Amino acid sequence: MALGRFLLKRGIQGVLVVWGVVTAVFLLRFITPGDPVTFVAPLDAGAELRAQIASELGLDQPLYVQYADYIAGLLQGNMGYSYLRGTEASTIVLARVPATGERAVAATVVATVIAIPLGVISATRRRDPADYGATLFSLVGISTPNFWLGIMLILVLSVQFDLFPTSRRPIGLFETLAFLVTIENGIAAPMNVDAFLNGLWTWLWHIALPAVTLGTYFTALVTRLTRSGMVEELGQPYVRAARAKGLPESLIQYKHALQNTLIPIVTVLGLQLGTLIGGAVITEAVFAWPGLGTLVINAINVRDWPLIQGSLIVIGTGFVLINIFVDTLYAYLNPRVVH
Amino acid sequence: MSRDDSDVNRRTYLKYVGGTAAAVGLAGCSDDSGDGEDTGDGGDGSDGSDDGGDEEQLPEPESRKEHLERANLRLNERAPWIFLNRQYSVYGIASRLDWDARRDERIEAQAISVTDGEPSVTITQSSMDSGLDPHDHRETPTDNIVVQAHDGVLGRNADGDIADGLATDYERLEEGRVRFEIRDGVTFHNGDKLRPSDIAYSVNRVVDEDVGITSPQNDQLAGVTGAEVVDGGVEITSDGINPIVFSLFASYCKVVQQDWIESRESSEINSDMNGTGPFQVVEYEQDVKIVYEPYADYWGNVPDIEELTIRSASESSTRVSQLLAGETDLIVNLPPQEVSRVRDEDATEVTAVPSTRVVFNAMRYDVEPFSSAEFRQALNYAIDVDSIIENILQGFADATGQPTLEGFVGYNGDLGPYPQDVEQAEQLVEDSGHAGAEITLETPVGRYLRDVEMAQAVASQIDELSNVSCEIDQRDFASLAGEVTSGNIENMPHFYLLGWGNTTFDASQTIIPLLTSGGALSSYREDEDVNELMSESQSLPGGN
């Protein structure tokens, strides 16, 4: 029950945050220079034609009318129509979500898989070459701008040694998984395992460099966090008690100390995952990765507000959902927070 | 053209034309000048366009070409811009392809031939389309995607000359009315036959807001008022004589099938194409790629390429890496600093062609200190354009001293770029009465090839004058463009860097919008001589 109330409270807070994001993003357009009509109208358009276009786009309405229309549309799943493309903003925005999600999750997986063991090794072998190596890696990782790292990885691993493709996302993870689960006329079609494996390989091959590029900073950060957390935990009385009881050192390190260290790490992971969804625009550009970041930048350049608003709302909602998930996980790892 | 050559040309021409015009121009080319040329200004903040009797000393222009050339002379003298350069379109291309770049920046893949390897071609541009509706965009990347599948009424060859398209013959019937005879045996990709009414509909869809959409290409068919089918041909009406009407149709207005368009929602029209062009769409993934195959029933030569793919990568370094790794065959907008990387590889080459884009620094005629022609001339003399081209653009540009580019109708071959002459510039600033002026050059970031670097060089060279200080303000292009295109000169920046592409190859389509009183983007609206010359030129035959 306590967990249920906790989640309900977080859910309500999340809704309020999303509403705040929607309102803030909506108001942003009125304080941002640049008129969308400029990009839609012919260059020699007179005042009358400009007014007509503004009217067609609904930009001639009072602020509160535009806001009410927008909220009403959102509640029906309608984010409006892209000024330039003329198609539904929601269709364009949602089509970008898988690419962004895959990239963020892949970067997080790369970071977690590398950083946590590295942090543990670093903490348990203090002042050992392994510790110095991990520390150096962390410093370099945190200090390296990811756009530079991305370009270097492309130049060395793609252009020079031809080990990875330079860029692009020829297939998505969901499209790959669809080879395993295809419903035709209500009946599950036979699994196409070869196509799945080919798709999975192509996907992994293409996402490797973006994931490493984006995950490096993250890896370094989590390595440092893990190390400092573990060092602190290993000095706690309960660890001394466990050792006195004769428990194996690996059990003490990985079951007891690491589990307690994970609590702040999970919080950071959640925050970083949210950042990865909205950020990493430059990484997307370097790898020609068709995600939300580049969509937002391109839309800002031409003041395509339905696309800007739609993208930011999706990013904001994603951030809120991830944080609710992290809070839930946090409550599971440390039940005291529920109370 | 070297600075010395241009100097000689300016001298020669101005000696020929004589009179006050010579005084204005020659003063800029000689070392012993600065004696109060352009006296009409007087440094009082007004442009002083009555400076002169310039035209009294010159033979009256008769033909349209002479009118346009005279307008360019006048603009060179009055210096409403700092004339910078004509940029090149620079491409990286796989050596296995044979292709000549076009001057109008379009990539028509039909002209590409594969000399080695798979008969498939991938092109990577800086962005994908903003929708596939041929009449609802005005950016080059979308153009490049649309032109593979859609033909125009007329076309252009690689040199920019008018060529036949879906019309096999065209003639001017009377002032304001021209006629196109339509090619037989042409079919759309869905197999339906092309009808003259499709062409009339396509024209009306662009120029008439009541036909389908408010097309942003409306101004590209400037002066055209409508089209109708008459006796199996299509007749186009215009306001006035519209001397460049054929030139406009050679560059703009792709032909669509009326039934196909009218039976579809906007979202469908923006995600598929049914043209008469050499390629038909096989696969379209918005923002990601478009794949074509040759259209077997194409009325012209069916392309050799078996599969054409167009993709995008916004980062130039990514495009270069894709080319070097063999993942693409042709990349656009190769930046100067990447040229050697592409050139040094055996499997790749660089190809460049002078574009139709002029880059300039506009100065508002109605605000001090830019209201003084002497001050504007001084800024032109302060700049070493050749150095900017050599050091910032690695030679991929040509210096210019007029708004019209070489090869365009109305280009004045006797006008060279302003030479750098710091003493002359400082003297002109003194004469203008604006010594000590502090000015700011507003520049977009990343809109044009090395725009910020060019602006920094311009500002730095102006700042080196002893009596003017200059700094730059880097602007988001969207907000800068919004101010420039607002239609209200009061909203325009005082001094800004801009580029202007003109694929009609006619001077009027640069001068009228940018440098006349009625121009939508004009920063120079008070020169009656230019207004009159341009107005007269538009009532005379003689387009490209």
Boltz contact constraints between the chains, C-beta under 6 A:
constraints:
  - contact:
      token1: [A, 33]
      token2: [B, 479]
      max_distance: 6.0
  - contact:
      token1: [A, 34]
      token2: [B, 478]
      max_distance: 6.0
  - contact:
      token1: [A, 34]
      token2: [B, 479]
      max_distance: 6.0
  - contact:
      token1: [A, 34]
      token2: [B, 482]
      max_distance: 6.0
  - contact:
      token1: [A, 35]
      token2: [B, 482]
      max_distance: 6.0
  - contact:
      token1: [A, 38]
      token2: [B, 482]
      max_distance: 6.0
  - contact:
      token1: [A, 38]
      token2: [B, 485]
      max_distance: 6.0
  - contact:
      token1: [A, 42]
      token2: [B, 216]
      max_distance: 6.0
  - contact:
      token1: [A, 42]
      token2: [B, 218]
      max_distance: 6.0
  - contact:
      token1: [A, 42]
      token2: [B, 219]
      max_distance: 6.0
  - contact:
      token1: [A, 43]
      token2: [B, 219]
      max_distance: 6.0
  - contact:
      token1: [A, 43]
      token2: [B, 520]
      max_distance: 6.0
  - contact:
      token1: [A, 44]
      token2: [B, 219]
      max_distance: 6.0
  - contact:
      token1: [A, 44]
      token2: [B, 520]
      max_distance: 6.0
  - contact:
      token1: [A, 84]
      token2: [B, 130]
      max_distance: 6.0
  - contact:
      token1: [A, 85]
      token2: [B, 130]
      max_distance: 6.0
  - contact:
      token1: [A, 85]
      token2: [B, 131]
      max_distance: 6.0
  - contact:
      token1: [A, 85]
      token2: [B, 270]
      max_distance: 6.0
  - contact:
      token1: [A, 86]
      token2: [B, 131]
      max_distance: 6.0
  - contact:
      token1: [A, 86]
      token2: [B, 266]
      max_distance: 6.0
  - contact:
      token1: [A, 86]
      token2: [B, 270]
      max_distance: 6.0
  - contact:
      token1: [A, 87]
      token2: [B, 267]
      max_distance: 6.0
  - contact:
      token1: [A, 87]
      token2: [B, 270]
      max_distance: 6.0
  - contact:
      token1: [A, 151]
      token2: [B, 317]
      max_distance: 6.0
  - contact:
      token1: [A, 154]
      token2: [B, 321]
      max_distance: 6.0
  - contact:
      token1: [A, 158]
      token2: [B, 325]
      max_distance: 6.0
  - contact:
      token1: [A, 159]
      token2: [B, 321]
      max_distance: 6.0
  - contact:
      token1: [A, 159]
      token2: [B, 324]
      max_distance: 6.0
  - contact:
      token1: [A, 159]
      token2: [B, 325]
      max_distance: 6.0
  - contact:
      token1: [A, 166]
      token2: [B, 321]
      max_distance: 6.0
  - contact:
      token1: [A, 166]
      token2: [B, 322]
      max_distance: 6.0
  - contact:
      token1: [A, 166]
      token2: [B, 325]
      max_distance: 6.0
  - contact:
      token1: [A, 166]
      token2: [B, 327]
      max_distance: 6.0
  - contact:
      token1: [A, 167]
      token2: [B, 318]
      max_distance: 6.0
  - contact:
      token1: [A, 285]
      token2: [B, 314]
      max_distance: 6.0
  - contact:
      token1: [A, 285]
      token2: [B, 315]
      max_distance: 6.0
  - contact:
      token1: [A, 286]
      token2: [B, 315]
      max_distance: 6.0
  - contact:
      token1: [A, 286]
      token2: [B, 318]
      max_distance: 6.0
  - contact:
      token1: [A, 288]
      token2: [B, 313]
      max_distance: 6.0
  - contact:
      token1: [A, 288]
      token2: [B, 318]
      max_distance: 6.0
  - contact:
      token1: [A, 290]
      token2: [B, 287]
      max_distance: 6.0
  - contact:
      token1: [A, 290]
      token2: [B, 288]
      max_distance: 6.0
  - contact:
      token1: [A, 301]
      token2: [B, 478]
      max_distance: 6.0
  - contact:
      token1: [A, 303]
      token2: [B, 478]
      max_distance: 6.0
